[in-house]
Structure formats: structure tokens, C-alpha cells
Amino acid sequence: QVQLVESGGGLVQPGGSLRLSCEASGRGFRLNTMGWYRQAPGKQRELVATVTSSGTTNYADSVKGRFTISRDNAKNTVLLQMDSLKPEDTAVYYCNAGVIIGPFEYPYWGQGTQVTVSS
């Protein structure tokens, strides 16, 4: 059984920073691409950023230059450093990972962590 556990959400003022962390735990798995998605009230879930197992990153245009995604393969962890936060960044943020078990790859999701940007 593989689990993704997120931490680091909270309330922050506009212009502030937060760092989200997601750790994959379990046995007998490898991780492919990992990433963060977000879902604001009344909106569809959208991609925020992804990072491949070799470190190639991809960002949504709305967060480029403000957010930084990174991963620690030894710790099965992906981080999202969020700077210069805006009220429109308010959402539930979900960790996602392509989990390889044997010959197959499965998409796994974390439980979500709330990020609120407000004065």
C-alpha cells in the first residue's frame, strides 16, 4: 500500500510564502513524475507544477517565477516552495505521483492541504 502524505498548508498574507511537502510511503514501489495540482472552490482541478524523476520541471503560467518544485528521490519527497503568494492562489493543493509497482504505473493522490492567501 502506497500513501502520499502532504503537509505545509495554512493561512498567509498576500506576498508571503509557504512550503508544501509530500512524502510517499510504502514498500516495493518507485516514483515516476511527481507534481502538485490545486482546486479552488467552484473550479476544476488544475496543474500547478510537475517534476520528473530526472529533475525536469514544468509550471503553470500563473505560477512561473513565483513557485519552485523540487524532489528528493532518496526520501520519496516532493516540495513546492510558494513565494509572492496572491489571493488567487487560494485553493486545496493536491500532491500527485506516478507510482510504479512491478510492470505497471498508477496515479496516486494525496488527501489535499488547504492554502489560503488573505489579509
C-alpha positions, 0 to 999 in steps of 0.5 A, a space after each residue: 500500500 502506497 500513501 502520499 502524505 502532504 503537509 505545509 498548508 495554512 493561512 498567509 498574507 498576500 506576498 508571503 510564502 509557504 512550503 508544501 511537502 509530500 512524502 510517499 510511503 510504502 514498500 516495493 514501489 518507485 516514483 515516476 513524475 511527481 507534481 502538485 495540482 490545486 482546486 479552488 472552490 467552484 473550479 476544476 482541478 488544475 496543474 500547478 507544477 510537475 517534476 520528473 524523476 530526472 529533475 525536469 520541471 514544468 509550471 503553470 503560467 500563473 505560477 512561473 517565477 513565483 513557485 519552485 518544485 523540487 524532489 528528493 528521490 532518496 526520501 520519496 519527497 516532493 516540495 513546492 516552495 510558494 513565494 509572492 503568494 496572491 489571493 488567487 492562489 487560494 485553493 486545496 493543493 493536491 500532491 500527485 505521483 506516478 507510482 510504479 509497482 512491478 510492470 505497471 504505473 498508477 496515479 496516486 493522490 494525496 488527501 489535499 492541504 488547504 492554502 489560503 492567501 488573505 489579509 
